[in-house]
Amino acid sequence: MFEKISYKRFCWSLGTTSFRTKNFNRTIETQIAMLNRFWRQPENADEKWEGNNDVQTRYYEYMQDEGFVDGDAPRPDKDARQKTSGLVEIGLLNDNRRLTGAGCALLEICSKGDFTPDNIFRIEKDSYLYLKQLLKTSCDIDGNIVRPLLILLHFLNDPALDGKVTKEEFTYLLPLCINEDTTEWIGQEILKLRAGKTSIDAIINGFIADKPNYREARNLLMSNAVSEELICAVGINRKSPKYDKAYYGLYNSMLRLYLYRDDSAAKQVLSILNGLTNKKITTAWKSLQFDTSVTSRIEKDPFGHFCASNPFCAVTTEDEFKELFFDTMHLYKTKATLSDYCDLNRRYLSTADIIIFKDDEIKLDVIPEQLFSLCEDKLYEIAFTKSADLCNDVPLSAISGALKVSEELLIEKLGEKFKKKFADLEDAMSEVDKERYARFDKLIDERFADDDLINLLGLFEERNDEEISALVTDNATVPTIFEYVLGIIWYKVSNRKGKVLDYMKLSLDANLLPKTHAAGGEADIVYEYPDTQAFPAHHLLLEATLANVGNQRQMEAEPVTRHLGNNILATGTGIKTKRATV
């Protein structure tokens, strides 16, 4: 009987992998409002959350009644905890699932439905609140306190890294930065990686090899005869050793295949790999060993389909095989864990709307880039500390005095970036606006060519919501995406003239893609046309409605009239109305 080797958390992450959701911003805001209503009910008002399975189950049932969850969870109390734990982590709820001061501030913003930027970052009110929360949010990794956003800012502000990190670095390396030592080491390794002197796998293997529990597991494996119990013990599974039983069969089958050159073992190797629950791990093991994914070809001639770089082909003793098997097993387990966390980390960090996630590159938007470059050193000083103000809605200066940046200093930094002399902040913002439209035009060229837009219109007509979300974004409802696409179409029809990003009454993230708020927003697109010889200055009001022909009038008769009246009162301009209906 082998003594259990404890799994220890080794990386930072935000939220829980059990809570993967589309329309992320809207979901957070909806749940804040739901919890507020739930605790106001007399039967819940005095209840405690922690350790109270009954009230947790009641909240799950309340979410069902509100249409927030579908189906029936096997353990409703657990599901209720998972749905709310991430909001505790970023300080919007306390451990008892009551709204904190920060949570109440978010609720107030959403209730008013006014997200207009009113801060030096020029981001919407809710995004600004998320930014402040994320600057304070920390994770406890086996006694190491680390603030994930500050780690990302540290690397994005490193001149040696050219103001960006790759998606691979963000996924597999930055979360390993849990203290000053590991952060410094990872920084050095990234430079080597970019110089072609190391690899992601080599860095992760080096990181694992330094952990005491992995050293203990390796020694245990090397000093004992292999058995199912031993393999389960050295697998260090975070849930239970029993989940690693399949690796015992894999060990024996691969040992026969590589050390004893038994080609009949290939079939069993593939069968075991296909039975693993984590498909990322399955794919990694197969790609390492074989040059094809076609099972029949491998079974017919495994030796003929070994990858040229397959390291198992070089082993000559069982001890060599043991070491390589151990390293590979934990490498792929670690990468799978980090990959699972990547999407959640991106979603939470994206709520602040200061980071551009594009293809393989992650960088700061223009204004955040300049502001954080002024105070990165001071922020890094608190990167490994816990904030006492996590649950409070405090000003930036309370998080760090270095964040109190004057407009004059921002103007100076923007001048350095654009190599221009700006008279005032408005002058500087006009240049930022040009950069934003240049990015938007490039986005349209890359993702919304005419054929793409026609395809999307067909998908809207079919109400193929899943495909629409996959093509545009999963952080907005399909009606919101329809408004966005309609705005792009009208922008192209207008020869890309006019401030369409203002005309679309939508919230856009840092990637200039739409996002949906729980409170909703104006449903119209107001396109502003200047005075010309051909026509006078006027506004064109477009209402985007996803509906069938039969109920379109019922849905929009009142909103169209109201929006039309509001616009006339606000501007005094002449208006023509158009409806876009699918």
HELIX and SHEET records of a PDB file:
HELIX    1   1 PHE A   24  ARG A   40  1                                  17    
HELIX    2   2 ASN A   53  ASP A   65  1                                  13    
HELIX    3   3 PRO A   76  GLU A   89  1                                  14    
HELIX    4   4 GLY A  101  LYS A  112  1                                  12    
HELIX    5   5 LYS A  125  LYS A  136  1                                  12    
HELIX    6   6 PRO A  148  LEU A  156  1                                   9    
HELIX    7   7 PRO A  159  LEU A  161  5                                   3    
HELIX    8   8 LYS A  167  TYR A  172  1                                   6    
HELIX    9   9 LEU A  174  LEU A  176  5                                   3    
HELIX   10  10 GLU A  180  ARG A  194  1                                  15    
HELIX   11  11 ILE A  200  ALA A  209  1                                  10    
HELIX   12  12 PRO A  212  MET A  222  1                                  11    
HELIX   13  13 GLU A  228  VAL A  234  1                                   7    
HELIX   14  14 PRO A  241  ASP A  244  5                                   4    
HELIX   15  15 ALA A  246  TYR A  258  1                                  13    
HELIX   16  16 ALA A  265  GLY A  275  1                                  11    
HELIX   17  17 LYS A  279  GLN A  289  1                                  11    
HELIX   18  18 THR A  295  LYS A  300  1                                   6    
HELIX   19  19 PHE A  303  HIS A  305  5                                   3    
HELIX   20  20 PRO A  311  ALA A  314  5                                   4    
HELIX   21  21 GLU A  318  SER A  350  1                                  33    
HELIX   22  22 VAL A  366  SER A  373  1                                   8    
HELIX   23  23 GLU A  376  TYR A  380  1                                   5    
HELIX   24  24 LEU A  396  ILE A  399  1                                   4    
HELIX   25  25 GLY A  401  LEU A  403  5                                   3    
HELIX   26  26 GLU A  407  PHE A  418  1                                  12    
HELIX   27  27 LEU A  425  ARG A  447  1                                  23    
HELIX   28  28 ASP A  450  GLU A  462  1                                  13    
HELIX   29  29 ASP A  465  LEU A  471  1                                   7    
HELIX   30  30 VAL A  478  VAL A  493  1                                  16    
HELIX   31  31 VAL A  500  TYR A  503  1                                   4    
HELIX   32  32 VAL A  549  THR A  571  1                                  23    
SHEET    1   A 2 CYS A 139  ILE A 141  0                                        
SHEET    2   A 2 ASN A 144  VAL A 146 -1                                        
SHEET    1   B 3 VAL A 165  THR A 166  0                                        
SHEET    2   B 3 GLU A 361  LEU A 364 -1                                        
SHEET    3   B 3 ILE A 355  LYS A 358 -1                                        
SHEET    1   C 2 SER A 507  LEU A 508  0                                        
SHEET    2   C 2 PRO A 514  LYS A 515 -1                                        
SHEET    1   D 3 ASP A 524  TYR A 529  0                                        
SHEET    2   D 3 HIS A 538  THR A 545 -1                                        
SHEET    3   D 3 ILE A 575  THR A 581  1                                        
END                                                                             
